[in-house]
Every structure is written in C-alpha cells, then in structure tokens.
Amino acid sequence: MAKKGIHPEYQETKVTCACGNTFTVMSNKETLHVESCNQCHPAYTGKQGLARKTGAVDKFNKKYGLEEK
C-alpha cells in the first residue's frame, strides 16, 4: 500500500536567475534561485569563449618535440 501524506505538495514555482530573468516551473519548493539560465548561459547565447586553437594531442606533440615536419 502507498503511504498517504508523506510527499510534499507539487506546485508552480517561480525561478529567479542571477541575471534577473524569471520563469515558472513545477516543483515542491515555492521559489528557486539559479546562477544561470537559457538567457545568460554561454552555451545558449552563443557567447562562448573561443575554442582552443590546438587540441590536446597537438599540445602534447609540441611539448615533447614530436611535431610532424
């Protein structure tokens, strides 16, 4: 048998991001605070830092003088 009254109430929750964006989700908390959201996270905004110019293998080869000539 399932126990009644042991689960918290599932409710609409206001989420506030550090950037100031707010939105609602369903949760058992009244409010949530997050550090990044789809409005400010670099992966969503396209403002990621430039990718490394060399890969790990190239960096290793250069460090130990194993570069192809």
Sequence and secondary structure as in RCSB ss.txt:
>XXXX:A:sequence
MAKKGIHPEYQETKVTCACGNTFTVMSNKETLHVESCNQCHPAYTGKQGLARKTGAVDKFNKKYGLEEK
>XXXX:A:secstr
   SS S   EEEEEEETTS EEEEEESSSEEEES  TTT HHHHT      SS HHHHHHHHTT    
